[in-house]
Amino acid sequence: MVTKEQVMKALESVFDPEFPISVVDMGLIYDVKVSKASVSVSMTLTNPGCPMSSVIVNMVKNKIEGLKGVKAAEIELTFDPPWTPEMLSSTAKKKLGL
């Protein structure tokens, strides 16, 4: 069975199309739950009107479903709490010069 840590590690290779930063370092992943061969992810985007929302969600879903032992991934998009730049990891802040 895949672990939450393995899912998060895999998502480090999913990059926001507008920034050279992973969805993990962007702070877009709120929660990961693993139940047998199923993974549920609660995530956000930098803004509710993001034109790349479906692309980002599909990249996350495909990356998770590509993990050994995962049969299905469910992605819940939420804007509560809304994303803020404070959610960026220290690595992301450094890349963006913040």
Backbone atoms as SQL, in Angstrom:
CREATE TABLE atoms (id INTEGER PRIMARY KEY, chain TEXT, resi INTEGER, resn TEXT, atom TEXT, x REAL, y REAL, z REAL);
INSERT INTO atoms VALUES
  (1, 'A', 1, 'MET', 'N', 0.848, -1.191, 0.000),
  (2, 'A', 1, 'MET', 'CA', 0.000, 0.000, 0.000),
  (3, 'A', 1, 'MET', 'C', 0.889, 1.248, 0.000),
  (4, 'A', 2, 'VAL', 'N', 0.520, 2.211, -0.801),
  (5, 'A', 2, 'VAL', 'CA', 1.257, 3.468, -0.884),
  (6, 'A', 2, 'VAL', 'C', 1.024, 4.278, 0.399),
  (7, 'A', 3, 'THR', 'N', 2.010, 5.087, 0.757),
  (8, 'A', 3, 'THR', 'CA', 1.890, 5.921, 1.957),
  (9, 'A', 3, 'THR', 'C', 1.672, 7.378, 1.568),
  (10, 'A', 4, 'LYS', 'N', 1.232, 8.155, 2.527),
  (11, 'A', 4, 'LYS', 'CA', 1.064, 9.597, 2.330),
  (12, 'A', 4, 'LYS', 'C', 2.388, 10.226, 1.927),
  (13, 'A', 5, 'GLU', 'N', 3.463, 9.799, 2.571),
  (14, 'A', 5, 'GLU', 'CA', 4.789, 10.340, 2.271),
  (15, 'A', 5, 'GLU', 'C', 5.194, 10.058, 0.822),
  (16, 'A', 6, 'GLN', 'N', 4.872, 8.858, 0.318),
  (17, 'A', 6, 'GLN', 'CA', 5.183, 8.516, -1.068),
  (18, 'A', 6, 'GLN', 'C', 4.377, 9.373, -2.041),
  (19, 'A', 7, 'VAL', 'N', 3.138, 9.630, -1.699),
  (20, 'A', 7, 'VAL', 'CA', 2.295, 10.479, -2.544),
  (21, 'A', 7, 'VAL', 'C', 2.876, 11.894, -2.584),
  (22, 'A', 8, 'MET', 'N', 3.202, 12.441, -1.424),
  (23, 'A', 8, 'MET', 'CA', 3.767, 13.792, -1.374),
  (24, 'A', 8, 'MET', 'C', 5.085, 13.863, -2.152),
  (25, 'A', 9, 'LYS', 'N', 5.917, 12.849, -2.016),
  (26, 'A', 9, 'LYS', 'CA', 7.191, 12.815, -2.739),
  (27, 'A', 9, 'LYS', 'C', 6.935, 12.814, -4.253),
  (28, 'A', 10, 'ALA', 'N', 5.974, 12.034, -4.703),
  (29, 'A', 10, 'ALA', 'CA', 5.636, 11.979, -6.130),
  (30, 'A', 10, 'ALA', 'C', 5.125, 13.333, -6.615),
  (31, 'A', 11, 'LEU', 'N', 4.347, 14.018, -5.782),
  (32, 'A', 11, 'LEU', 'CA', 3.780, 15.313, -6.183),
  (33, 'A', 11, 'LEU', 'C', 4.828, 16.416, -6.245),
  (34, 'A', 12, 'GLU', 'N', 6.005, 16.165, -5.681),
  (35, 'A', 12, 'GLU', 'CA', 7.094, 17.137, -5.800),
  (36, 'A', 12, 'GLU', 'C', 7.573, 17.285, -7.251),
  (37, 'A', 13, 'SER', 'N', 7.169, 16.356, -8.106),
  (38, 'A', 13, 'SER', 'CA', 7.558, 16.435, -9.519),
  (39, 'A', 13, 'SER', 'C', 6.439, 16.992, -10.402),
  (40, 'A', 14, 'VAL', 'N', 5.359, 17.458, -9.771),
  (41, 'A', 14, 'VAL', 'CA', 4.267, 18.112, -10.502),
  (42, 'A', 14, 'VAL', 'C', 4.442, 19.612, -10.316),
  (43, 'A', 15, 'PHE', 'N', 4.715, 20.292, -11.421),
  (44, 'A', 15, 'PHE', 'CA', 5.006, 21.719, -11.353),
  (45, 'A', 15, 'PHE', 'C', 3.837, 22.568, -11.817),
  (46, 'A', 16, 'ASP', 'N', 3.639, 23.680, -11.135),
  (47, 'A', 16, 'ASP', 'CA', 2.663, 24.679, -11.554),
  (48, 'A', 16, 'ASP', 'C', 3.108, 25.170, -12.930),
  (49, 'A', 17, 'PRO', 'N', 2.221, 25.160, -13.936),
  (50, 'A', 17, 'PRO', 'CA', 2.608, 25.575, -15.281),
  (51, 'A', 17, 'PRO', 'C', 3.097, 27.026, -15.383),
  (52, 'A', 18, 'GLU', 'N', 2.707, 27.861, -14.432),
  (53, 'A', 18, 'GLU', 'CA', 3.090, 29.267, -14.492),
  (54, 'A', 18, 'GLU', 'C', 4.372, 29.588, -13.727),
  (55, 'A', 19, 'PHE', 'N', 4.796, 28.664, -12.859),
  (56, 'A', 19, 'PHE', 'CA', 5.988, 28.874, -12.046),
  (57, 'A', 19, 'PHE', 'C', 6.829, 27.599, -12.084),
  (58, 'A', 20, 'PRO', 'N', 8.133, 27.706, -11.980),
  (59, 'A', 20, 'PRO', 'CA', 8.973, 26.505, -11.955),
  (60, 'A', 20, 'PRO', 'C', 9.048, 25.897, -10.552),
  (61, 'A', 21, 'ILE', 'N', 7.872, 25.755, -9.932),
  (62, 'A', 21, 'ILE', 'CA', 7.804, 25.311, -8.537),
  (63, 'A', 21, 'ILE', 'C', 6.757, 24.206, -8.418),
  (64, 'A', 22, 'SER', 'N', 7.061, 23.178, -7.635),
  (65, 'A', 22, 'SER', 'CA', 6.125, 22.062, -7.490),
  (66, 'A', 22, 'SER', 'C', 4.870, 22.482, -6.726),
  (67, 'A', 23, 'VAL', 'N', 3.813, 21.718, -6.934),
  (68, 'A', 23, 'VAL', 'CA', 2.564, 22.000, -6.220),
  (69, 'A', 23, 'VAL', 'C', 2.744, 21.827, -4.717),
  (70, 'A', 24, 'VAL', 'N', 3.699, 20.981, -4.322),
  (71, 'A', 24, 'VAL', 'CA', 3.991, 20.796, -2.893),
  (72, 'A', 24, 'VAL', 'C', 4.657, 22.056, -2.343),
  (73, 'A', 25, 'ASP', 'N', 5.705, 22.536, -3.030),
  (74, 'A', 25, 'ASP', 'CA', 6.398, 23.738, -2.565),
  (75, 'A', 25, 'ASP', 'C', 5.546, 24.996, -2.683),
  (76, 'A', 26, 'MET', 'N', 4.575, 24.977, -3.596),
  (77, 'A', 26, 'MET', 'CA', 3.652, 26.109, -3.707),
  (78, 'A', 26, 'MET', 'C', 2.686, 26.144, -2.518),
  (79, 'A', 27, 'GLY', 'N', 2.559, 25.023, -1.816),
  (80, 'A', 27, 'GLY', 'CA', 1.611, 24.946, -0.697),
  (81, 'A', 27, 'GLY', 'C', 0.204, 24.657, -1.162),
  (82, 'A', 28, 'LEU', 'N', 0.075, 24.063, -2.342),
  (83, 'A', 28, 'LEU', 'CA', -1.253, 23.808, -2.899),
  (84, 'A', 28, 'LEU', 'C', -1.894, 22.519, -2.382),
  (85, 'A', 29, 'ILE', 'N', -1.105, 21.633, -1.813),
  (86, 'A', 29, 'ILE', 'CA', -1.626, 20.360, -1.308),
  (87, 'A', 29, 'ILE', 'C', -1.975, 20.526, 0.168),
  (88, 'A', 30, 'TYR', 'N', -3.254, 20.437, 0.481),
  (89, 'A', 30, 'TYR', 'CA', -3.708, 20.611, 1.859),
  (90, 'A', 30, 'TYR', 'C', -3.703, 19.308, 2.654),
  (91, 'A', 31, 'ASP', 'N', -4.147, 18.206, 2.004),
  (92, 'A', 31, 'ASP', 'CA', -4.250, 16.952, 2.745),
  (93, 'A', 31, 'ASP', 'C', -4.194, 15.782, 1.776),
  (94, 'A', 32, 'VAL', 'N', -3.639, 14.675, 2.255),
  (95, 'A', 32, 'VAL', 'CA', -3.585, 13.426, 1.505),
  (96, 'A', 32, 'VAL', 'C', -4.074, 12.324, 2.422),
  (97, 'A', 33, 'LYS', 'N', -5.031, 11.537, 1.933),
  (98, 'A', 33, 'LYS', 'CA', -5.536, 10.393, 2.687),
  (99, 'A', 33, 'LYS', 'C', -5.418, 9.156, 1.805),
  (100, 'A', 34, 'VAL', 'N', -4.856, 8.096, 2.387),
  (101, 'A', 34, 'VAL', 'CA', -4.683, 6.841, 1.672),
  (102, 'A', 34, 'VAL', 'C', -5.569, 5.797, 2.321),
  (103, 'A', 35, 'SER', 'N', -6.336, 5.090, 1.489),
  (104, 'A', 35, 'SER', 'CA', -7.198, 4.016, 1.964),
  (105, 'A', 35, 'SER', 'C', -7.077, 2.853, 0.987),
  (106, 'A', 36, 'LYS', 'N', -6.307, 1.865, 1.377),
  (107, 'A', 36, 'LYS', 'CA', -6.014, 0.699, 0.529),
  (108, 'A', 36, 'LYS', 'C', -5.410, 1.162, -0.787),
  (109, 'A', 37, 'ALA', 'N', -6.104, 0.961, -1.908),
  (110, 'A', 37, 'ALA', 'CA', -5.561, 1.325, -3.223),
  (111, 'A', 37, 'ALA', 'C', -6.133, 2.639, -3.735),
  (112, 'A', 38, 'SER', 'N', -6.689, 3.428, -2.822),
  (113, 'A', 38, 'SER', 'CA', -7.324, 4.692, -3.187),
  (114, 'A', 38, 'SER', 'C', -6.670, 5.853, -2.440),
  (115, 'A', 39, 'VAL', 'N', -6.500, 6.975, -3.140),
  (116, 'A', 39, 'VAL', 'CA', -5.890, 8.156, -2.539),
  (117, 'A', 39, 'VAL', 'C', -6.821, 9.343, -2.741),
  (118, 'A', 40, 'SER', 'N', -7.059, 10.090, -1.678),
  (119, 'A', 40, 'SER', 'CA', -7.850, 11.321, -1.749),
  (120, 'A', 40, 'SER', 'C', -6.933, 12.491, -1.425),
  (121, 'A', 41, 'VAL', 'N', -7.016, 13.519, -2.245),
  (122, 'A', 41, 'VAL', 'CA', -6.202, 14.711, -2.043),
  (123, 'A', 41, 'VAL', 'C', -7.106, 15.930, -1.978),
  (124, 'A', 42, 'SER', 'N', -6.873, 16.755, -0.983),
  (125, 'A', 42, 'SER', 'CA', -7.529, 18.050, -0.893),
  (126, 'A', 42, 'SER', 'C', -6.469, 19.075, -1.264),
  (127, 'A', 43, 'MET', 'N', -6.783, 19.894, -2.253),
  (128, 'A', 43, 'MET', 'CA', -5.798, 20.872, -2.711),
  (129, 'A', 43, 'MET', 'C', -6.488, 22.165, -3.119),
  (130, 'A', 44, 'THR', 'N', -5.670, 23.178, -3.339),
  (131, 'A', 44, 'THR', 'CA', -6.164, 24.470, -3.757),
  (132, 'A', 44, 'THR', 'C', -5.361, 24.942, -4.959),
  (133, 'A', 45, 'LEU', 'N', -5.664, 26.114, -5.408),
  (134, 'A', 45, 'LEU', 'CA', -4.916, 26.787, -6.466),
  (135, 'A', 45, 'LEU', 'C', -4.609, 28.191, -5.977),
  (136, 'A', 46, 'THR', 'N', -3.746, 28.890, -6.684),
  (137, 'A', 46, 'THR', 'CA', -3.371, 30.226, -6.229),
  (138, 'A', 46, 'THR', 'C', -4.538, 31.198, -6.293),
  (139, 'A', 47, 'ASN', 'N', -5.508, 30.936, -7.175),
  (140, 'A', 47, 'ASN', 'CA', -6.722, 31.748, -7.190),
  (141, 'A', 47, 'ASN', 'C', -7.856, 30.947, -7.814),
  (142, 'A', 48, 'PRO', 'N', -9.108, 31.211, -7.423),
  (143, 'A', 48, 'PRO', 'CA', -10.241, 30.441, -7.914),
  (144, 'A', 48, 'PRO', 'C', -10.440, 30.520, -9.429),
  (145, 'A', 49, 'GLY', 'N', -9.988, 31.571, -10.061),
  (146, 'A', 49, 'GLY', 'CA', -10.166, 31.735, -11.497),
  (147, 'A', 49, 'GLY', 'C', -8.982, 31.255, -12.313),
  (148, 'A', 50, 'CYS', 'N', -8.130, 30.446, -11.737),
  (149, 'A', 50, 'CYS', 'CA', -6.927, 29.975, -12.415),
  (150, 'A', 50, 'CYS', 'C', -7.286, 29.287, -13.737),
  (151, 'A', 51, 'PRO', 'N', -6.777, 29.789, -14.856),
  (152, 'A', 51, 'PRO', 'CA', -7.110, 29.190, -16.146),
  (153, 'A', 51, 'PRO', 'C', -6.477, 27.813, -16.347),
  (154, 'A', 52, 'MET', 'N', -5.520, 27.456, -15.521),
  (155, 'A', 52, 'MET', 'CA', -4.852, 26.161, -15.639),
  (156, 'A', 52, 'MET', 'C', -5.373, 25.141, -14.627),
  (157, 'A', 53, 'SER', 'N', -6.504, 25.423, -13.996),
  (158, 'A', 53, 'SER', 'CA', -7.009, 24.559, -12.928),
  (159, 'A', 53, 'SER', 'C', -7.180, 23.107, -13.366),
  (160, 'A', 54, 'SER', 'N', -7.813, 22.869, -14.495),
  (161, 'A', 54, 'SER', 'CA', -8.041, 21.486, -14.917),
  (162, 'A', 54, 'SER', 'C', -6.730, 20.794, -15.261),
  (163, 'A', 55, 'VAL', 'N', -5.779, 21.525, -15.811),
  (164, 'A', 55, 'VAL', 'CA', -4.475, 20.950, -16.143),
  (165, 'A', 55, 'VAL', 'C', -3.750, 20.530, -14.871),
  (166, 'A', 56, 'ILE', 'N', -3.714, 21.398, -13.882),
  (167, 'A', 56, 'ILE', 'CA', -3.016, 21.102, -12.625),
  (168, 'A', 56, 'ILE', 'C', -3.673, 19.927, -11.906),
  (169, 'A', 57, 'VAL', 'N', -4.992, 19.931, -11.812),
  (170, 'A', 57, 'VAL', 'CA', -5.710, 18.841, -11.146),
  (171, 'A', 57, 'VAL', 'C', -5.451, 17.522, -11.867),
  (172, 'A', 58, 'ASN', 'N', -5.486, 17.528, -13.196),
  (173, 'A', 58, 'ASN', 'CA', -5.220, 16.300, -13.953),
  (174, 'A', 58, 'ASN', 'C', -3.786, 15.823, -13.786),
  (175, 'A', 59, 'MET', 'N', -2.828, 16.734, -13.714),
  (176, 'A', 59, 'MET', 'CA', -1.436, 16.335, -13.496),
  (177, 'A', 59, 'MET', 'C', -1.285, 15.663, -12.136),
  (178, 'A', 60, 'VAL', 'N', -1.927, 16.232, -11.115),
  (179, 'A', 60, 'VAL', 'CA', -1.872, 15.645, -9.769),
  (180, 'A', 60, 'VAL', 'C', -2.506, 14.254, -9.781),
  (181, 'A', 61, 'LYS', 'N', -3.686, 14.144, -10.359),
  (182, 'A', 61, 'LYS', 'CA', -4.405, 12.867, -10.427),
  (183, 'A', 61, 'LYS', 'C', -3.584, 11.813, -11.165),
  (184, 'A', 62, 'ASN', 'N', -3.052, 12.176, -12.326),
  (185, 'A', 62, 'ASN', 'CA', -2.269, 11.227, -13.123),
  (186, 'A', 62, 'ASN', 'C', -1.001, 10.787, -12.403),
  (187, 'A', 63, 'LYS', 'N', -0.340, 11.701, -11.729),
  (188, 'A', 63, 'LYS', 'CA', 0.882, 11.352, -10.992),
  (189, 'A', 63, 'LYS', 'C', 0.562, 10.353, -9.886),
  (190, 'A', 64, 'ILE', 'N', -0.519, 10.580, -9.162),
  (191, 'A', 64, 'ILE', 'CA', -0.894, 9.673, -8.067),
  (192, 'A', 64, 'ILE', 'C', -1.309, 8.316, -8.614),
  (193, 'A', 65, 'GLU', 'N', -2.127, 8.319, -9.659),
  (194, 'A', 65, 'GLU', 'CA', -2.590, 7.048, -10.224),
  (195, 'A', 65, 'GLU', 'C', -1.463, 6.276, -10.900),
  (196, 'A', 66, 'GLY', 'N', -0.340, 6.917, -11.146),
  (197, 'A', 66, 'GLY', 'CA', 0.822, 6.241, -11.697),
  (198, 'A', 66, 'GLY', 'C', 1.675, 5.537, -10.650),
  (199, 'A', 67, 'LEU', 'N', 1.357, 5.754, -9.389),
  (200, 'A', 67, 'LEU', 'CA', 2.104, 5.106, -8.315),
  (201, 'A', 67, 'LEU', 'C', 1.695, 3.636, -8.185),
  (202, 'A', 68, 'LYS', 'N', 2.675, 2.792, -7.948),
  (203, 'A', 68, 'LYS', 'CA', 2.415, 1.368, -7.767),
  (204, 'A', 68, 'LYS', 'C', 1.485, 1.158, -6.578),
  (205, 'A', 69, 'GLY', 'N', 0.431, 0.391, -6.792),
  (206, 'A', 69, 'GLY', 'CA', -0.515, 0.077, -5.726),
  (207, 'A', 69, 'GLY', 'C', -1.711, 1.007, -5.661),
  (208, 'A', 70, 'VAL', 'N', -1.719, 2.067, -6.475),
  (209, 'A', 70, 'VAL', 'CA', -2.849, 3.005, -6.473),
  (210, 'A', 70, 'VAL', 'C', -3.751, 2.697, -7.661),
  (211, 'A', 71, 'LYS', 'N', -5.019, 2.475, -7.368),
  (212, 'A', 71, 'LYS', 'CA', -5.991, 2.203, -8.436),
  (213, 'A', 71, 'LYS', 'C', -6.822, 3.429, -8.775),
  (214, 'A', 72, 'ALA', 'N', -6.988, 4.316, -7.813),
  (215, 'A', 72, 'ALA', 'CA', -7.815, 5.503, -8.059),
  (216, 'A', 72, 'ALA', 'C', -7.369, 6.658, -7.177),
  (217, 'A', 73, 'ALA', 'N', -7.479, 7.850, -7.748),
  (218, 'A', 73, 'ALA', 'CA', -7.181, 9.070, -7.001),
  (219, 'A', 73, 'ALA', 'C', -8.352, 10.023, -7.152),
  (220, 'A', 74, 'GLU', 'N', -8.763, 10.580, -6.049),
  (221, 'A', 74, 'GLU', 'CA', -9.844, 11.567, -6.050),
  (222, 'A', 74, 'GLU', 'C', -9.243, 12.890, -5.595),
  (223, 'A', 75, 'ILE', 'N', -9.453, 13.922, -6.404),
  (224, 'A', 75, 'ILE', 'CA', -8.899, 15.235, -6.097),
  (225, 'A', 75, 'ILE', 'C', -10.043, 16.178, -5.764),
  (226, 'A', 76, 'GLU', 'N', -9.998, 16.728, -4.558),
  (227, 'A', 76, 'GLU', 'CA', -10.996, 17.716, -4.139),
  (228, 'A', 76, 'GLU', 'C', -10.333, 19.089, -4.192),
  (229, 'A', 77, 'LEU', 'N', -10.902, 19.954, -4.988),
  (230, 'A', 77, 'LEU', 'CA', -10.398, 21.315, -5.103),
  (231, 'A', 77, 'LEU', 'C', -11.170, 22.198, -4.133),
  (232, 'A', 78, 'THR', 'N', -10.440, 22.894, -3.268),
  (233, 'A', 78, 'THR', 'CA', -11.077, 23.759, -2.276),
  (234, 'A', 78, 'THR', 'C', -10.363, 25.113, -2.233),
  (235, 'A', 79, 'PHE', 'N', -11.077, 26.104, -1.843),
  (236, 'A', 79, 'PHE', 'CA', -10.484, 27.438, -1.689),
  (237, 'A', 79, 'PHE', 'C', -10.667, 27.941, -0.259),
  (238, 'A', 80, 'ASP', 'N', -10.843, 26.980, 0.653),
  (239, 'A', 80, 'ASP', 'CA', -11.004, 27.289, 2.056),
  (240, 'A', 80, 'ASP', 'C', -10.006, 26.465, 2.850),
  (241, 'A', 81, 'PRO', 'N', -8.960, 27.013, 3.333),
  (242, 'A', 81, 'PRO', 'CA', -8.631, 28.438, 3.301),
  (243, 'A', 81, 'PRO', 'C', -8.052, 28.832, 1.943),
  (244, 'A', 82, 'PRO', 'N', -8.195, 30.099, 1.602),
  (245, 'A', 82, 'PRO', 'CA', -7.620, 30.564, 0.343),
  (246, 'A', 82, 'PRO', 'C', -6.093, 30.538, 0.402),
  (247, 'A', 83, 'TRP', 'N', -5.490, 30.281, -0.758),
  (248, 'A', 83, 'TRP', 'CA', -4.032, 30.257, -0.848),
  (249, 'A', 83, 'TRP', 'C', -3.475, 31.664, -0.656),
  (250, 'A', 84, 'THR', 'N', -2.345, 31.744, 0.043),
  (251, 'A', 84, 'THR', 'CA', -1.623, 33.009, 0.191),
  (252, 'A', 84, 'THR', 'C', -0.138, 32.719, -0.007),
  (253, 'A', 85, 'PRO', 'N', 0.657, 33.723, -0.345),
  (254, 'A', 85, 'PRO', 'CA', 2.095, 33.505, -0.530),
  (255, 'A', 85, 'PRO', 'C', 2.802, 32.956, 0.718),
  (256, 'A', 86, 'GLU', 'N', 2.218, 33.120, 1.880),
  (257, 'A', 86, 'GLU', 'CA', 2.812, 32.578, 3.098),
  (258, 'A', 86, 'GLU', 'C', 2.847, 31.054, 3.078),
  (259, 'A', 87, 'MET', 'N', 2.052, 30.433, 2.211),
  (260, 'A', 87, 'MET', 'CA', 1.992, 28.978, 2.111),
  (261, 'A', 87, 'MET', 'C', 3.160, 28.404, 1.309),
  (262, 'A', 88, 'LEU', 'N', 3.923, 29.259, 0.653),
  (263, 'A', 88, 'LEU', 'CA', 5.089, 28.810, -0.100),
  (264, 'A', 88, 'LEU', 'C', 6.130, 28.214, 0.848),
  (265, 'A', 89, 'SER', 'N', 6.773, 27.151, 0.414),
  (266, 'A', 89, 'SER', 'CA', 7.866, 26.586, 1.212),
  (267, 'A', 89, 'SER', 'C', 9.058, 27.540, 1.157),
  (268, 'A', 90, 'SER', 'N', 10.019, 27.323, 2.030),
  (269, 'A', 90, 'SER', 'CA', 11.214, 28.173, 2.003),
  (270, 'A', 90, 'SER', 'C', 11.960, 28.009, 0.679),
  (271, 'A', 91, 'THR', 'N', 11.929, 26.809, 0.112),
  (272, 'A', 91, 'THR', 'CA', 12.556, 26.564, -1.193),
  (273, 'A', 91, 'THR', 'C', 11.886, 27.406, -2.266),
  (274, 'A', 92, 'ALA', 'N', 10.549, 27.429, -2.272),
  (275, 'A', 92, 'ALA', 'CA', 9.803, 28.211, -3.264),
  (276, 'A', 92, 'ALA', 'C', 10.058, 29.704, -3.094),
  (277, 'A', 93, 'LYS', 'N', 10.087, 30.168, -1.858),
  (278, 'A', 93, 'LYS', 'CA', 10.333, 31.581, -1.602),
  (279, 'A', 93, 'LYS', 'C', 11.708, 31.985, -2.127),
  (280, 'A', 94, 'LYS', 'N', 12.673, 31.120, -1.934),
  (281, 'A', 94, 'LYS', 'CA', 14.024, 31.396, -2.404),
  (282, 'A', 94, 'LYS', 'C', 14.051, 31.472, -3.933),
  (283, 'A', 95, 'LYS', 'N', 13.383, 30.519, -4.609),
  (284, 'A', 95, 'LYS', 'CA', 13.334, 30.520, -6.076),
  (285, 'A', 95, 'LYS', 'C', 12.671, 31.767, -6.619),
  (286, 'A', 96, 'LEU', 'N', 11.675, 32.269, -5.879),
  (287, 'A', 96, 'LEU', 'CA', 10.953, 33.465, -6.330),
  (288, 'A', 96, 'LEU', 'C', 11.582, 34.753, -5.828),
  (289, 'A', 97, 'GLY', 'N', 12.648, 34.641, -5.065),
  (290, 'A', 97, 'GLY', 'CA', 13.342, 35.822, -4.560),
  (291, 'A', 97, 'GLY', 'C', 12.595, 36.540, -3.461),
  (292, 'A', 98, 'LEU', 'N', 11.803, 35.800, -2.706),
  (293, 'A', 98, 'LEU', 'CA', 11.027, 36.398, -1.607),
  (294, 'A', 98, 'LEU', 'C', 11.719, 36.225, -0.274);
